[in-house]
């Protein structure tokens, strides 16, 4: 089985569902061309893992983007998850002395943006204040406020592997007693909180679920493979150069006949001269 996948599970006698996401090769593919320090790798791993957890709970066809912005020391951390289970992500900033991953400190007075770009052309965005110390808490708050679904999210990353675990309470189906629903939910969350980061990273899914909920009837579904994928192209890179403005681009081309631009997601390098950029501009302006 692939080391990179999402796997859903469902409690048969409770209105609760869940999902496990594990990233290994796709995670390292995201940063293999970068020189991220260890705390930044953990931050990127959590964002990359959170995106499929969100994507699997929200029905959409297209792309989900999870990002947080700040002035410093981390100006941007962003992960993308496509509905065909492709991921990519980046971190920007200057963080030579970064030792803490406290979200409320890293993104003080900032917001966490969750954007869904539908393949039909529609775009939806939700903004969540970064008022908690962990990404998990911020996202749980998002579900509580935006989706009205009680949600528990646990994220762990050791710099090589990233894992996410999510529980979510569903609308009433199995139980109609609010007291019983609350008791079930609180029990499941309490059990999930007992799992250590090492156990979450290392235990096989079946053993993990059995350890937490051995007395419950829980169905585990087939894993859905997740892969790293970057959709950069010469046209996209040329568009980035064109966004600089005509005069600045003209000045650059006078200094050097060929401009080199590298995709920060995958590290692919593109060499473009004046003719290539002109053709890209013409292609961008063609009516669709």
C-alpha positions as MATLAB code, in Angstrom:
seq = 'XXXXXXXXXXXXXXXXXXXXXXXXXXXXXXXXXXXXXXXXXXXXXXXXXXXXXXXXXXXXXXXXXXXXXXXXXXXXXXXXXXXXXXXXXXXXXXXXXXXXXXXXXXXXXXXXXXXXXXXXXXXXXXXXXXXXXXXXXXXXXXXXXXXXXXXXXXXXXXXXXXXXXXXXXXXXXXXXXXXXXXXXXXXXXXXXXXXXXXXXXXXXXXXXXXXXXXXXXXXXXXXXXXXXXXXXXXXXXXXXXXXXXXXXXXXXXXXXXXXXXXXXXXXXXXXXXXXXXXXXXXXXXXXX';
ca = [
       0.000    0.000    0.000;
       1.173    3.532   -0.730;
       2.745    5.396    2.183;
       0.755    8.473    1.192;
      -3.005    8.268    1.478;
      -6.205    9.347    3.164;
      -8.497    6.793    4.744;
     -11.991    7.444    6.041;
     -13.693    5.572    8.866;
     -17.241    5.547   10.206;
     -18.743    4.596   13.577;
     -21.679    2.308   12.838;
     -23.539    2.970   16.094;
     -22.739    6.638   16.530;
     -23.132    9.780   14.442;
     -19.372   10.171   14.100;
     -17.007    9.859   11.173;
     -13.281   10.236   10.850;
     -10.310   10.355    8.548;
      -6.622    9.472    8.758;
      -4.054   11.077    6.448;
      -0.470    9.867    6.145;
       2.185   11.607    4.052;
       5.720   10.423    3.459;
       7.078   10.569   -0.096;
       4.703   13.349   -1.138;
       5.800   15.349    1.901;
       9.508   15.065    1.133;
       8.801   15.827   -2.549;
       7.309   19.148   -1.434;
      10.515   20.353    0.209;
      13.311   18.386   -1.502;
      14.467   21.507   -3.392;
      14.184   23.780   -0.344;
      16.368   24.249    2.741;
      13.735   24.471    5.424;
      14.830   24.272    9.064;
      13.327   21.577   11.282;
      10.530   23.679   12.891;
       9.473   24.898    9.432;
       9.326   21.327    8.150;
       6.944   20.500   10.989;
       4.790   23.515   10.147;
       4.679   22.605    6.456;
       3.886   18.979    7.301;
       0.928   19.999    9.442;
      -0.490   22.267    6.725;
       0.005   19.608    4.031;
      -1.761   17.008    6.171;
      -4.582   19.329    7.177;
      -5.520   20.144    3.577;
      -6.631   16.566    2.666;
      -8.462   16.268    6.001;
     -10.417   19.397    5.127;
     -10.876   18.323    1.523;
     -12.264   14.931    2.490;
     -14.862   16.504    4.765;
     -16.007   19.152    2.284;
     -17.598   17.885   -0.916;
     -16.097   19.719   -3.886;
     -14.455   19.206   -7.250;
     -11.495   21.461   -7.804;
      -8.841   22.764   -5.445;
      -8.682   23.613   -1.746;
      -6.070   26.090   -0.519;
      -5.151   26.440    3.144;
      -2.917   29.388    3.997;
      -1.816   31.701    6.771;
      -0.058   35.046    6.265;
       1.955   37.360    8.490;
       4.608   40.045    8.194;
       7.361   38.069    9.940;
       9.039   35.751   10.686;
       6.898   33.483    8.469;
       5.231   35.583    5.793;
       3.252   32.714    4.253;
       2.588   29.034    4.723;
       0.305   27.442    2.185;
      -0.863   23.999    1.150;
      -3.052   22.934   -1.750;
      -5.181   19.825   -2.099;
      -6.906   18.930   -5.347;
     -10.001   16.733   -5.421;
      -7.972   14.143   -7.357;
      -5.734   13.842   -4.257;
      -2.755   15.885   -5.442;
      -0.937   18.107   -2.949;
       1.753   20.778   -2.895;
       2.847   23.471   -0.453;
       5.372   26.183    0.394;
       6.662   28.305    3.272;
       8.024   31.819    2.796;
       9.826   34.013    5.269;
      12.982   34.620    7.251;
      13.204   32.444   10.333;
      16.831   31.851   11.427;
      15.966   31.689   15.148;
      12.512   30.128   14.937;
      12.052   27.611   17.760;
       8.299   27.638   18.359;
       5.347   26.672   16.206;
       2.834   28.605   18.283;
       0.366   29.769   15.633;
      -0.869   32.763   17.617;
       2.725   34.017   17.860;
       3.809   33.189   14.308;
       0.702   34.815   12.807;
      -0.130   37.455   15.404;
      -3.323   39.292   14.445;
      -3.376   37.188   11.274;
      -5.979   35.007    9.642;
      -6.162   31.474    8.383;
      -7.783   31.371    4.944;
      -9.550   28.314    3.558;
     -10.335   28.755   -0.132;
     -12.193   26.359   -2.405;
     -11.749   26.935   -6.127;
     -14.411   24.878   -7.852;
     -13.761   23.364  -11.260;
     -16.982   25.126  -12.333;
     -15.278   28.466  -11.761;
     -16.866   29.312   -8.427;
     -14.678   30.436   -5.539;
     -15.475   30.307   -1.838;
     -13.309   31.562    1.011;
     -13.583   31.367    4.785;
     -11.370   33.386    7.125;
     -10.527   32.109   10.594;
      -8.719   34.227   13.196;
      -5.419   32.748   14.322;
      -6.349   32.898   17.980;
      -5.165   29.440   19.054;
      -1.666   28.075   19.552;
      -2.017   25.136   17.154;
      -3.283   24.663   13.627;
      -5.469   21.828   14.913;
      -7.325   24.164   17.274;
      -7.741   26.832   14.596;
      -9.292   24.322   12.209;
     -11.584   22.856   14.861;
     -12.821   26.394   15.484;
     -13.440   26.798   11.733;
     -15.666   23.720   11.594;
     -17.549   24.756   14.708;
     -18.257   28.248   13.352;
     -18.566   27.725    9.590;
     -19.889   24.196    9.244;
     -21.618   23.840   12.647;
     -19.951   20.446   13.059;
     -18.105   19.501   16.230;
     -14.633   18.476   15.047;
     -11.422   17.267   16.631;
      -8.207   17.379   14.603;
      -4.819   16.023   15.622;
      -1.722   16.769   13.519;
       1.809   15.465   13.975;
       4.993   15.712   11.912;
       8.543   14.565   12.635;
      10.166   16.252    9.629;
       9.974   13.141    7.441;
       6.417   11.885    7.913;
       3.240   13.838    8.585;
       0.022   12.367    9.945;
      -3.430   13.751   10.604;
      -6.400   12.331   12.488;
      -9.878   13.844   12.430;
     -13.136   13.088   14.206;
     -16.346   14.801   13.209;
     -19.829   14.615   14.669;
     -22.529   14.094   12.059;
     -26.131   15.326   12.060;
     -28.545   13.154   14.021;
     -29.141    9.725   12.482;
     -28.261    6.965   14.945;
     -29.120    8.670   18.219;
     -31.815   11.260   18.890;
     -30.946   11.909   22.514;
     -28.707   14.975   22.737;
     -27.301   13.745   26.035;
     -26.328   10.386   24.519;
     -24.842   12.091   21.461;
     -22.769   14.381   23.652;
     -21.564   11.469   25.786;
     -20.500    9.483   22.723;
     -18.735   12.474   21.220;
     -16.897   13.397   24.406;
     -15.783    9.798   24.915;
     -14.445    9.473   21.362;
     -12.572   12.771   21.644;
     -11.141   11.818   25.028;
      -9.818    8.529   23.657;
      -8.302   10.272   20.634;
      -6.487   12.703   22.923;
      -4.669    9.794   24.610;
      -2.759    8.792   21.473;
       0.873    9.878   21.496;
       2.552   11.550   18.530;
       4.793    8.499   18.062;
       1.827    6.125   18.073;
      -0.048    8.266   15.572;
       2.987    8.323   13.276;
       3.902    4.631   13.619;
       0.825    2.514   14.346;
      -1.000    0.930   11.371;
      -4.500    2.339   10.939;
      -6.319   -0.839   11.993;
      -4.242   -1.109   15.167;
      -4.693    2.579   15.919;
      -8.489    2.395   15.627;
      -8.566   -0.847   17.625;
      -6.433    0.702   20.370;
      -8.705    3.737   20.620;
     -12.128    2.222   19.905;
     -11.823   -1.537   20.330;
     -15.320   -1.812   21.825;
     -16.948    0.135   18.993;
     -18.083   -1.039   15.572;
     -15.923    1.087   13.271;
     -15.689    0.594    9.505;
     -12.408    1.523    7.826;
     -12.664    2.343    4.134;
     -10.101    1.778    1.412;
      -7.205    4.222    1.325;
      -7.103    6.877   -1.389;
      -3.521    7.482   -2.607;
      -2.148   11.036   -2.281;
       0.633   12.304   -4.554;
       2.708   15.432   -4.865;
       1.952   17.313   -8.068;
       2.861   20.758   -9.357;
       1.012   22.268  -12.322;
       3.612   24.908  -13.117;
       4.294   25.610  -16.801;
       6.213   27.994  -18.998;
       3.025   30.003  -19.540;
       2.429   30.345  -15.776;
       6.033   31.390  -15.165;
       5.850   33.902  -18.009;
       2.646   35.298  -16.514;
       4.530   35.830  -13.256;
       7.152   37.844  -15.121;
       4.491   39.819  -16.974;
       2.945   40.718  -13.619;
       6.091   42.705  -12.816;
       4.962   45.414  -15.225;
       6.149   46.437  -18.661;
       8.927   48.821  -17.586;
      10.472   46.563  -14.940;
      10.381   43.610  -17.320;
      11.977   45.725  -20.062;
      14.770   46.763  -17.678;
      15.435   43.146  -16.740;
      15.641   42.048  -20.374;
      18.105   44.842  -21.099;
      20.350   43.556  -18.313;
      20.215   39.930  -19.441;
      18.881   38.402  -22.621;
      17.490   35.316  -20.890;
      15.597   35.429  -17.618;
      15.650   32.467  -15.253;
      12.695   31.814  -12.983;
      12.232   28.868  -10.649;
       8.972   27.392   -9.435;
       9.014   27.576   -5.646;
       6.656   24.596   -5.360;
       8.703   22.009   -7.264;
      12.027   23.674   -8.092;
      11.612   23.419  -11.865;
      13.676   26.111  -13.606;
      12.468   27.985  -16.692;
      14.658   29.994  -19.044;
      12.799   32.655  -21.021;
      13.952   35.217  -23.526;
      12.106   38.182  -25.004;
      10.397   36.130  -27.754;
       9.116   33.537  -25.285;
       7.650   36.225  -23.026;
       5.998   38.001  -25.974;
       4.370   34.747  -27.090;
       3.170   34.133  -23.526;
       1.648   37.616  -23.407;
      -0.128   36.999  -26.697;
      -1.408   33.651  -25.439;
      -2.706   35.205  -22.258;
      -4.619   37.870  -24.162;
      -6.313   35.484  -26.573;
     -10.084   35.234  -26.054;
     -11.314   31.946  -24.585;
];
